[in-house]
Amino acid sequence: MKRLIALFIAATLALAGCGATDETAPVSDDVITLRIANSEEYIDEGGWYADETIELADGQKIRGVDSLVSDYEKWYQEKYGKRVRVLYSTYGTNEDLYNQMTLGNSFDLVCPSEYMIMKLMREKKLEPLSREFYDTDHRYNYYAKGISPYIYRRMEALTEGSEPLTDYAAGYMWGTLGTVYNPAVVSDEDASSYGIYLNRKYRKRITIKDSVRDTYFAGLAIEKEKELAAADPDYATILNDTSQTTVDKVQDIITDMRENAYSMETDTAKQDLVTRKADASLQWSGDGVFSMDQAEEDGLDLCYAVPEEGSNLWFDGWVMLKNGINGDKDKKQAAEAFINYISKPDSVVRNMYYIGYTSAITGGDDDTVFEYLEYTYGSDDDDAVDYDVSYLFDDRPGSHVLRTDRAQLKRQLYAQYPTEDVLARCAVMKCFSDEANRRISQMWTNVRCYRFPWER
């Protein structure tokens, strides 16, 4: 994942080109047209330099020459004997995707976050995954054979009505919400609590998210600190509280957080940390990895902390849209085949290297993903320590233990693969009711748009 800024910009431009696909171009009747929409910069677009080739211990070499999308088109024709043409486009946020759909844009396969998936389930807009998709005896069903059993269980526990998320969604990437910080300036103790965002010691040296759900989550954790510190707290209930009383209290907390922050942002903090304009930042784990990688190239070691109060465990997943698939069996099969192709262990490695996030796929009986972890984070140094990720890879304790540098206990490895006890105190922020969304939206408007005394 470590690459020069120039390559990162080139990748962004390449994706922008993907978003501009000419959907009016004529398509032969024997070609399956698959319209896919995904977040920006969220899939391997190829173009790797030769020296970026990943050489694993088993001799396997992995390199993204072409994009995964174009590689899928070639793979599909080779394996299924039919041609598929992918019309790939991108969007900025879940809300951008939903707005595009509302305005009439039609897609077959999209990759929103868990709360948006639940909203689309509620509105009956999703096509269920086929029974065959989960058949592990099928040769090309890489998703069913490779999904992390732990991640699958956490996804299956999310329901809309009586239906589990897994009936409609295939996990793509996942992560936590945490704090990226400069340990030379910020103590580990301070970074381990959301209270850092109210701490005047770091006034104008921290950043928070210009994202209502993420910043609400942090403010909510501060408001519910005592409840979360109690024995065996119900994280899922506490960290999904949207009552009017709670929202009002959180509004005051976020207002104080905003006053204390250097900025509210969605993307700039990654560079603000590297350029040392900020010493700590509320970040998604994947962006945290990017920040740590870039800072490391400049000789600055940053760390990542998941607050002790609890954290947001989030998932992004692939879902098929009912009005796009529209009963077309060939299109549905091609959409599920795309999910399976990017769930191939070598495709998973390419994606994780390229975008820095953590895949929901661990590989099942295929050790490629774990070997990639050893390639990236393994160490034979005398002071190396054991890092157990067995709970994510299978249900056999001690089956996947990595020897790594002690520093990685607070750095990239920890951000990408937190320990089991950390995820035990993480909750998925669910899809709120319409009434709750109105309350929170008004709260956010009050925080973002009204002028405060210190701004006059």
For each residue, the residues with C-beta under 8 A, 3 or more apart:
1: 289 290 293 352 353 354 355 356
2: 293 296 297
3: 7 8 52
4: 7 8
5: 8 9 294
6: 9 10
7: 3 4 10 11 47 49
8: 3 4 5 11 12
9: 5 6 12 13
10: 6 7 13 14 47
11: 7 8 14 15 41 45 47 354
12: 8 9 15 16 40 41
13: 9 10 16 17
14: 10 11 17 18 45 47 67
15: 11 12 18 19 40 41 45 90
16: 12 13 19 20 90
17: 13 14 20
18: 14 15 21 45 67 69 88 89 90
19: 15 16 40 88 89 90
20: 16 17
21: 18 87 88 89
22: 25
23: 35 87
24:
25: 22
26:
27: 31 33 85
28: 31 83
29:
30: 82 83
31: 27 28 83 84 85
32: 82 83 84 85 330 331 334
33: 27 84 85 87 331
34: 84 85 86 87 108 109 331 334 335 338
35: 23 86 87 89 106 107 108 109 324
36: 69 86 87 88 89 107 108 109 110 338
37: 88 89 90 91 97 100 105 107 109 110 111
38: 42 43 88 90 91 110 111
39: 42 90 91 92 93 111 316
40: 12 15 19 90 91 92
41: 11 12 15 355
42: 38 39 90 111 173 316 355 357
43: 38 67 68 69 342 351 354 355
44: 64 67 68 347 350 351 353 354 355
45: 11 14 15 18 64 67 68 354
46: 64 65 66 67 68 70 71
47: 7 10 11 14 64 65
48: 52 53 63 64 65
49: 7 52
50: 53 63
51:
52: 3 48 49 63 353
53: 48 50 61 62 63
54: 61 62 63 349 353 372 375
55: 59 60 61 375
56: 59 60 61 62 368 371 372 375
57: 371 374 375
58: 367 371
59: 55 56
60: 55 56 346 368 371
61: 53 54 55 56
62: 53 54 56 346 349 350 353 372
63: 48 50 52 53 54
64: 44 45 46 47 48 67 68 350 353 354
65: 46 47 48
66: 46 70 71
67: 14 18 43 44 45 46 64 70 71
68: 43 44 45 46 64 71 72 341 342 347 350 351
69: 18 36 43 72 73 86 88
70: 46 66 67 73 74 86
71: 46 66 67 68 74 75 341 347
72: 68 69 75 76 84 86 337 338 341 342
73: 69 70 76 77 83 84 85 86
74: 70 71 77 78
75: 71 72 78 79 341
76: 72 73 79 80 82 83 84 334 337 338 341
77: 73 74 80 81 82 83 84
78: 74 75
79: 75 76 140 337
80: 76 77 333 337
81: 77
82: 30 32 76 77 330 334
83: 28 30 31 32 73 76 77
84: 31 32 33 34 72 73 76 77 334
85: 27 31 32 33 34 73
86: 34 35 36 69 70 72 73 338
87: 21 23 33 34 35 36
88: 18 19 21 36 37 38 69
89: 18 19 21 35 36 37 107
90: 15 16 18 19 37 38 39 40 42
91: 37 38 39 40 96 97 100
92: 39 40 96
93: 39 96 97
94: 97 98 112 113 115 116
95: 98 99
96: 91 92 93 99 100
97: 37 91 93 94 100 101 110 112 116
98: 94 95 101 102 112 116 119
99: 95 96 102 103
100: 37 91 96 97 103 105
101: 97 98 104 105 106 107 125 321
102: 98 99
103: 99 100
104: 101
105: 37 100 101
106: 35 101 321 323 324
107: 35 36 37 89 101 110 321 324
108: 34 35 36 320 321 324 325 331 335
109: 34 35 36 37 318 319 320 321 324 335 338 339
110: 36 37 38 97 107 318 319 321
111: 37 38 39 42 172 316 317 318 319
112: 94 97 98 116 117 120 316 317 319
113: 94 116 117 314 315 316 317
114: 117 118 155 158 165 169 314 315 316 317 428 430 431
115: 94 118 119 213 429 430 431 432
116: 94 97 98 112 113 119 120 431
117: 112 113 114 120 121 126 165 168 169 317 319
118: 114 115 121 122 158 160 165 430 431
119: 98 115 116 122 123 431
120: 112 116 117 123 125 126 319 321
121: 117 118 124 125 126 160 161 163 165 168
122: 118 119 160 161 431
123: 119 120
124: 121 322
125: 101 120 121 321 322 323
126: 117 120 121 168 319 320 321 322
127: 168 319 320 321 322 324 325 332
128: 167 168
129: 133 134 166 167 168 169 170 320 336
130: 133 332 333 336
131: 134 135
132: 135 138 141 336
133: 129 130 141 143 144 170 336 339 340
134: 129 131 141 144
135: 131 132 138 141 144
136: 141 144 145
137: 141
138: 132 135 141 144
139:
140: 79 337 340
141: 132 133 134 135 136 137 138 144 145 340
142: 145 146 340 341 343 344 345 361
143: 133 146 147 170 339 340 343 361
144: 133 134 135 136 138 141 147
145: 136 141 142 364 365 366
146: 142 143 343 345 348 361 362 363 364 366 369
147: 143 144 151 152 170 171 343 360 361 362 364
148: 151 152 171 360 361 362 392 393
149: 152 153 394 395
150: 153 154 391 392 423
151: 147 148 154 155 171 174 315 360 392
152: 147 148 149 155 156 166 171 360
153: 149 150 156 157
154: 150 151 157 158 313 315 423 428
155: 114 151 152 158 164 165 166 169 171 315 317 360
156: 152 153 164 165 166
157: 153 154 164
158: 114 118 154 155 164 165 428 430
159: 162 163 164 165
160: 118 121 122 163 165 431
161: 121 122
162: 159
163: 121 159 160 167 168
164: 155 156 157 158 159 167
165: 114 117 118 121 155 156 158 159 160 168 169 317
166: 129 152 155 156 169
167: 128 129 163 164
168: 117 121 126 127 128 129 163 165 319 320
169: 114 117 129 155 165 166 315 317 318 319
170: 129 133 143 147 317 318 319 339 343
171: 147 148 151 152 155 174 315 316 317 360 361
172: 111 315 316 317 318 342 359 360
173: 42 286 315 316 351 355 357 358 359 360
174: 151 171 313 314 315 316 357 358 360
175: 284 285 286 313 314 357 358 415 416
176: 284 285 306 311 312 313 314 415 418 422 423 426
177: 214 217 218 282 283 284 285 306 311 312 314
178: 282 283 285 288 304 305 306 307 311 415
179: 191 196 280 281 282 283 304 305 307
180: 269 273 280 281 283 287 288 291 292 302 303 304
181: 185 186 191 196 279 280 281 302 303 304 305
182: 185 186 273 276 279 280 300 302 303
183: 186 187 188 191 301 302 303 410
184:
185: 181 182 205 279
186: 181 182 183 190 191 196 202 279 280
187: 183 190 191
188: 183 191 192 303 305 410
189: 192 193
190: 186 187 193 195 196 199 201 202 280
191: 179 181 183 186 187 188 196 280 303 305
192: 188 189 305 307 308
193: 189 190 196 307 308 309
194: 197 218 219 221 222 307 309
195: 190 198 199 222 225
196: 179 181 186 190 191 193 199 202 206 280
197: 194 206 208 218 222 257 260 261 282
198: 195 222 253 256 257 260
199: 190 195 196 202 260
200: 203 260
201: 190
202: 186 190 196 199 205 206 260 279 280
203: 200 260
204: 260 261 262
205: 185 202 262 278 279 280
206: 196 197 202 260 261 262 278 279 280 281 282
207: 261 262 263 264 265 268 269 272 278 280 281 282
208: 197 215 218 257 258 261 263 264 265 281 282
209: 214 215 218 264 265 266 282
210: 215 264 265 266 448
211: 214 215 266
212: 215 216 440 441 444
213: 115 216 217 429
214: 177 209 211 217 218 282 284 312
215: 208 209 210 211 212 218 219 254 257 264 282
216: 212 213 219 220 250 254 440 443 444
217: 177 213 214 220 221 239 312 429
218: 177 194 197 208 209 214 215 221 222 254 257 282
219: 194 215 216 222 223 250 251 253 254 257
220: 216 217 223 224 239 241 246 250
221: 194 217 218 224 225 228 239 307 309 310
222: 194 195 197 198 218 219 225 253 309
223: 219 220 246 249 250 253
224: 220 221 227 228 238 239 241 309
225: 195 221 222 228 229 309
226: 229 230
227: 224 230 233 238
228: 221 224 225 233 235 238 239 309 310
229: 225 226 233 309
230: 226 227 233
231:
232:
233: 227 228 229 230 238 310
234: 237 238
235: 228 238 239 310 425 426 427
236: 239 240 427 428
237: 234 240 241
238: 224 227 228 233 234 235 241 310 427
239: 217 220 221 224 228 235 236 310 312 427 429
240: 236 237 427 429 430 432
241: 220 224 237 238 246
242: 246 247 432 433 436 439 440
243: 246 247
244: 247 248 439
245: 248 249
246: 220 223 241 242 243 249 250
247: 242 243 244 250 251 439 440 443
248: 244 245 251 252 443
249: 223 245 246 252 253
250: 216 219 220 223 246 247 253 254 443
251: 219 247 248 254 255 443 446 447
252: 248 249 255 256
253: 198 219 222 223 249 250 256 257
254: 215 216 218 219 250 251 257 258 443 447
255: 251 252 258 259 446 447 452
256: 198 252 253 259 260
257: 197 198 208 215 218 219 253 254 260 261
258: 208 254 255 261 264 447
259: 255 256 452 454
260: 197 198 199 200 202 203 204 206 256 257
261: 197 204 206 207 208 257 258 264
262: 204 205 206 207 272 277 278
263: 207 208 268 269 272 278
264: 207 208 209 210 215 258 261 448
265: 207 208 209 210 268 269 272
266: 209 210 211
267: 270 287
268: 207 263 265 271 272
269: 180 207 263 265 272 273 278 281 282 283 287 291
270: 267 273 274 283 287 290 291 294
271: 268 274 275 294
272: 207 262 263 265 268 269 275 277 278 281
273: 180 182 269 270 276 277 278 279 281 291 295 302
274: 270 271 291 294 295 298 300
275: 271 272
276: 182 273 279 300
277: 262 272 273
278: 205 206 207 262 263 269 272 273 281
279: 181 182 185 186 202 205 206 273 276
280: 179 180 181 182 186 190 191 196 202 205 206 207
281: 179 180 181 206 207 208 269 272 273 278 291
282: 177 178 179 197 206 207 208 209 214 215 218 269
283: 177 178 179 180 269 270 287 288 291 304
284: 175 176 177 214 287 288 314
285: 175 176 177 178 288 289 304 357 358 415 416 418
286: 173 175 289 290 355 356 357 358 415 416
287: 180 267 269 270 283 284 290 291 356
288: 178 180 283 284 285 291 292 304 415
289: 1 285 286 292 293 304 356 357 412 415 416
290: 1 270 286 287 293 294 356
291: 180 269 270 273 274 281 283 287 288 294 295 302
292: 180 288 289 295 296 301 302 303 304 411 412 415
293: 1 2 289 290 296 297 356 412
294: 5 270 271 274 290 291 297 298
295: 273 274 291 292 298 300 301 302
296: 2 292 293 299 300 301 302
297: 2 293 294
298: 274 294 295
299: 296
300: 182 274 276 295 296
301: 183 292 295 296 407 411
302: 180 181 182 183 273 291 292 295 296 411
303: 180 181 182 183 188 191 292 410 411
304: 178 179 180 181 283 285 288 289 292 410 411 412 414 415
305: 178 179 181 188 191 192 410
306: 176 177 178 311 418 422 426
307: 178 179 192 193 194 221 310 311
308: 192 193 425
309: 193 194 221 222 224 225 228 229 425
310: 221 228 233 235 238 239 307 425 426 427
311: 176 177 178 306 307 422 425 426 427
312: 176 177 214 217 239 426 427 428 429
313: 154 174 175 176 423 426 427 428
314: 113 114 174 175 176 177 284 428 429
315: 113 114 151 154 155 169 171 172 173 174 360 428
316: 39 42 111 112 113 114 171 172 173 174
317: 111 112 113 114 117 155 165 169 170 171 172 360
318: 109 110 111 169 170 172 338 339
319: 109 110 111 112 117 120 126 127 168 169 170
320: 108 109 126 127 129 168 324 325 332 335 336
321: 101 106 107 108 109 110 120 125 126 127 324 325
322: 124 125 126 127 325 326
323: 106 125 326
324: 35 106 107 108 109 127 320 321 331
325: 108 127 320 321 322 328 331 332 335
326: 322 323 331
327:
328: 325 331 332
329: 332 333
330: 32 82 333 334
331: 32 33 34 108 324 325 326 328 334 335
332: 127 130 320 325 328 329 335 336
333: 80 130 329 330 336 337
334: 32 34 76 82 84 330 331 337 338
335: 34 108 109 320 325 331 332 338 339
336: 129 130 132 133 320 332 333 339 340
337: 72 76 79 80 140 333 334 340 341
338: 34 36 72 76 86 109 318 334 335 341 342
339: 109 133 143 170 318 335 336 342 343
340: 133 140 141 142 143 336 337 343 344
341: 68 71 72 75 76 142 337 338 344 347
342: 43 68 72 172 338 339 347 348 351
343: 142 143 146 147 170 339 340 347 348 361
344: 142 340 341 347 348
345: 142 146 348 349 361 363 366 368 369
346: 60 62 349 350 368
347: 44 68 71 341 342 343 344 350 351
348: 146 342 343 344 345 351 352 359 361 363 368 369
349: 54 62 345 346 352 353 368 369 372
350: 44 62 64 68 346 347 353 354
351: 43 44 68 173 342 347 348 354 355 357 359
352: 1 348 349 355 356 357 358 359 372 416
353: 1 44 52 54 62 64 349 350 372
354: 1 11 43 44 45 64 350 351
355: 1 41 42 43 44 173 286 351 352
356: 1 286 287 289 290 293 352
357: 42 173 174 175 285 286 289 351 352 416
358: 173 174 175 285 286 352 416 417
359: 172 173 348 351 352 362 369
360: 147 148 151 152 155 171 172 173 174 315 317
361: 142 143 146 147 148 171 343 345 348 369
362: 146 147 148 359 369 370 392 393 394
363: 146 345 348 366 367 368 369 370 393
364: 145 146 147 394
365: 145
366: 145 146 345 363 369
367: 58 363 370 371
368: 56 60 345 346 348 349 363 371 372
369: 146 345 348 349 359 361 362 363 366 372 373 393
370: 362 363 367 373 374 389 393 400 402
371: 56 57 58 60 367 368 374 375
372: 54 56 62 349 352 353 368 369 375 376
373: 369 370 376 377 378 389 402 413 417
374: 57 370 371 377 378 402
375: 54 55 56 57 371 372 378
376: 372 373 412 413
377: 373 374 387 402 404 405 408 412 413
378: 373 374 375 402 403 404
379: 384 403 404 405
380: 384 403
381: 384 405
382:
383: 405 406
384: 379 380 381 403 404 405 406
385: 403 404 405 406 409
386: 401 402 403
387: 377 401 402 403 404 408 409 413 417 419
388: 391 398 400 401 402 419
389: 370 373 392 393 400 401 402 417
390: 393 394 396 397 398 399 400 401
391: 150 388 395 397 420
392: 148 150 151 362 389 400 417
393: 148 362 363 369 370 389 390 399 400
394: 149 362 364 390 399 400
395: 149 391
396: 390 399
397: 390 391
398: 388 390 401
399: 390 393 394 396
400: 370 388 389 390 392 393 394
401: 386 387 388 389 390 398
402: 370 373 374 377 378 386 387 388 389 413
403: 378 379 380 384 385 386 387
404: 377 378 379 384 385 387 408 409 413
405: 377 379 381 383 384 385 408
406: 383 384 385 409
407: 301 410 411
408: 377 387 404 405 411 412 413 414
409: 385 387 404 406 413 414
410: 183 188 303 304 305 407 414
411: 292 301 302 303 304 407 408 414 415
412: 289 292 293 304 376 377 408 415 416
413: 373 376 377 387 402 404 408 409 416 417
414: 304 408 409 410 411 417 418 419
415: 175 176 178 285 286 288 289 292 304 411 412 418
416: 175 285 286 289 352 357 358 412 413
417: 358 373 387 389 392 413 414
418: 176 285 306 414 415 422 423
419: 387 388 414 422 423
420: 391 423 424
421: 424 425
422: 176 306 311 418 419 425 426
423: 150 154 176 313 418 419 420 426
424: 420 421
425: 235 308 309 310 311 421 422
426: 176 235 306 310 311 312 313 422 423
427: 235 236 238 239 240 310 311 312 313
428: 114 154 158 236 312 313 314 315
429: 115 213 217 239 240 312 314
430: 114 115 118 158 240
431: 114 115 116 118 119 122 160
432: 115 240 242 436 437 440
433: 242 436 437
434: 437 438
435: 438 439
436: 242 432 433 439 440
437: 432 433 434 440 441
438: 434 435 441 442
439: 242 244 247 435 436 442 443
440: 212 216 242 247 432 436 437 443 444
441: 212 437 438 444 445
442: 438 439 445 446
443: 216 247 248 250 251 254 439 440 446 447
444: 212 216 440 441 447 448
445: 441 442 448 449 450
446: 251 255 442 443 449 450
447: 251 254 255 258 443 444 450
448: 210 264 444 445
449: 445 446
450: 445 446 447
451: 455 456
452: 255 259 455 456
453: 456
454: 259
455: 451 452
456: 451 452 453
